[in-house]
């Protein structure tokens, strides 16, 4: 097994100097490093000083690099390696953000599915969303941190032909073509552009599928709500049919919730006294609706107001009774439920 030998002081110095001279391009940077190395070796040979002493006279490699860049017109006062145009920098951020969101979506969708359809509990859903939020936070922090590091090039930067280089104490985002020797790297940029297009397409597809699914869910819920209103109307129709056929109190009480069972006896009394010759349902209003999987046990999933106009025999003046009919839900394990339509309250009579 080969063990890497530690770098000498000169090698470490030249490596730091090369990093700080990146804006010159590889060719010119190599020339500068060769020249500096020649001066170092000559100084060591002539003065007999140690390697560390000679390097100390050259000063900090980043400070030396700043002077060299300034002399060659690349530093703060020079015209070389200008900051990239704003639209390029914004474009790189948009591409990187799209890629980041697409990756987060790909991670979050299965987790959301597990929390909604697998765990089927409030605690499980909270844990799933906390995990999603934590992953998004860590990913966002890492993304912002890495984008600011010199030498780290994102797909968005590559697609826009950008590179972050060091100019003195400043890290600057510049066009690669403004750095000598890097303008020919078009192959990597083409791959990055293709990757950016794929990321945008994936993000658009995932976003569309989420909104389409929500729209489809709302349509399903609307159909279920309409059906529920019809079910509530059927409960009232069956109630009056039983009363008209002389059904006993025990049978008539069936669709009434316990607090309003007395209303069944009142209805039978009105019928026996001849106050109810005929009836008609004049209005139905959906007061409340929730999907069954969002409803706790024993709660109303759907509440419908059914208004009934009762006519005495031979009269066209009637009394209105408003029945509030609710679907009481009971869970039957994962993915299962049962419900019973019950009359929850009655308002009336009124005209």
Buried (B, 14 or more C-beta within 10 A) or exposed (E): EEEEEEEEBBEEBBEBBBBBBBBBBBEBBBEBBEEBBEEBEEBBEEEEBEBEEBBEEBEBBBEBBBEBBBEBEBBEEBEBBEBBEEEBBEBBBBBBBBBBBBBBBEBBBEBBEBBEEBBBEEEBBEBBBEBBEEBBEEBEEEBEEEBEEBEEBBBBBBBBBBBBBBBBEEEBBBBBEBBBBBEEBEEEBEEBBEBBEBBBEBBEEBEEEEEEEEEEEEEEEEEBBEEBBEBBBEBBBEBBEBBEEEBEEEEBBBBBBEEBBEBBEEBBEBBEEEBBBBBEBEEBEBEBBBEBEEBEEEBBBBBBBBBBBBBBEEEEEBBBBBBBBBBBBBBEEEEEBEBEBBBBBBEBBEE
